[in-house]
Amino acid sequence: MANVRDISSIKVVVIDDSAIMRDAVGSMLAAFGFQDIKTYANGIFSAREIPKNFADLVICDYLMEPVNGIEVLKQFRASKFPEIAEVPFILMSAFRDVETIANAFFAKGTEFLLKPFTQETFLTRICAALNCHDQFVLTDSMDGKSPNTSFDIHKHLGTKKPPAAQDKSPPSNIIPSLNQLMKAELNLNTLMVSYNKLVFEEIIEMESEVDSIRRDIAKRPSLDSLIFKAHDIKGSAMMFGNEQMGKLAGELTRLMQNAFHQGAPATLNDPKLIDHVERYMAQIKTIAAGYN
């Protein structure tokens, strides 16, 4: 007979350096019936310091500072304790490039969940991860509303797919109810105002960094900082259904990534590029201000 556990007893750890995303994920988990939820603002862990039975499931953002999600995953997998090394691990990201996905695959992630995603998709993938399946799963929904499709990572990487493995007995038989999903939706709606205030504040911080670039290119802040902030705005904006803001933040992210790959100091010294960055930030700031 399957070893069925009550969902309220399942220990979930959420790691994300975005406060609003931690709140959003935690609210959805609580609405689904999870009660033992621990949240962390960064990935500063050590494999030898993570206690045994620390978590039954880890949900972690991919792009974080100072330690990214892949490094956190590697720390868990490097543990000498099976309870830690084999814990189901879901990585979340708005990046869809093959290199990012391949990193998660080779680091032995359980699931790679691309933002944005719906509450139904989130719960479905949690159930699958807790079922301890042995195949890496990439789940993508471009608009967060249409049904998600699990892609075969081996087709992306050109690697040989191992034989199908039998799923182990699930620790909990979780079926989302209408009330659970409605509660999760309500929780997200109540977070919308807080989210837009956070975006407004983040844009002000970005404006200050860009102003420093204008004043002294030699002492400019790391371009990574601006990319991370724009990336966070993009991913969470789409999660909250703000497609206009998400699109603008995505375009801004790509603009700065291209500048980074071309040689950040040289390209950022171009006033036209800085003007372009500021125009995007002004548009995002206007949208965020309109929701306050």
Residue, then its C-alpha position, 0 to 999 in steps of 0.5 A: m500500500a502506498n505511503v500516503r502523507d498529509i499535505s500539511s506535514i510536507k516540509v517545503v523550502v522556498i529560496d528567492d531573492s525577490a521578496i514579492m516572489r517569496d510572498a507569491v509562492g508562499s501564498m500559493l503553497a499555503a492555499f494548496g494546504f501546505q503548512d510547513i513552509k520556510t522561505y529564504a532570501n538568498g542561496i547562501f547554504s553549505a551542504r554540510e550545514i543543511p540539517k537532515n530532514f530539512a525539506d521534502l521539497v525545495i523550490c528555488d529561483y534560478l537567477m539570484e545573488p550572491v549564490n544562484g539557484i544552480e549552485v544551491l542545487k549542487q550543494f544539496r546534491a553534494s550532501k552525504f545524506p540521502e534525505i538532502a542529496e535526493v530531495p525533489f528540487i524545482l528551479m524557477s526562471a524566466f530565462r528560456d535559453v538552452e544553456t540555462i536549461a542544460n545547467a539545471f539538467f546536468a546539476k540534476g534538478t528535478e523540474f525546471l519551471l519557466k515563468p510565468f506559470t498558473q496556480e494549476t500548473f504550479l500544483t501539478r508540477i509540485c505533485a509530480a516532483l513529490n512523486c519522485h520521478d526520475q526524469f528531468v522535466l522542463t515545463d513551459s507556458m509562455d503566457g501563464k494561461s494556456p496548458n503547459t507542455s513538458f518538453d524532452i530535454h534530451k531533444h534540446l541537448g542531443t543526448k540519449k534519453p534513458p529508459a523510462a523509470q517507474d515512479k515511486s509512491p507519492p508522499s501525498n495524493i494532492i488534487p487541487s480543489l476549486n476553493q484552493l485555486m480561488k484562494a490562491e488567485l485571491n492571495l495573488n490579487t492582494l499582493m498586486v499593490s505591494y508588487n507594484k510598489l516594489v517595482f516602483e522602488e526598484i526602478i528608482e534604485m536602477e535610475s540611481e545606478v544609471d545616473s552614476i554611470r552618466r557621471d562616472i563611467a569608470k565607477r559604474p555599477s556592475l551591469d549584472s545588477l541592472i540585468f538582475k533587477a529587470h529580469d526579476i521585474k519581468g518574471s514576476a510581472m508576468m506571474f501577476g498577469n501584467e503583460q505590458m510591464g513584463k514585455l517592457a522589462g523583457e525588452l530592457t533585459r535583452l537590451m542590457q544583456n546584448a550590451f554586456h556580451q558586446g563589452a559593457p564598459a564600451t557600450l555603456n559609454d554610449p549616451k544613446l544606449i543609456d538614453h534607451v535604458e532610461r526610456y524603458m525604465a520610465q515606461i515601467k515606472t509609469i505602469a507601476a505608479g498607475y497601480n498604486 
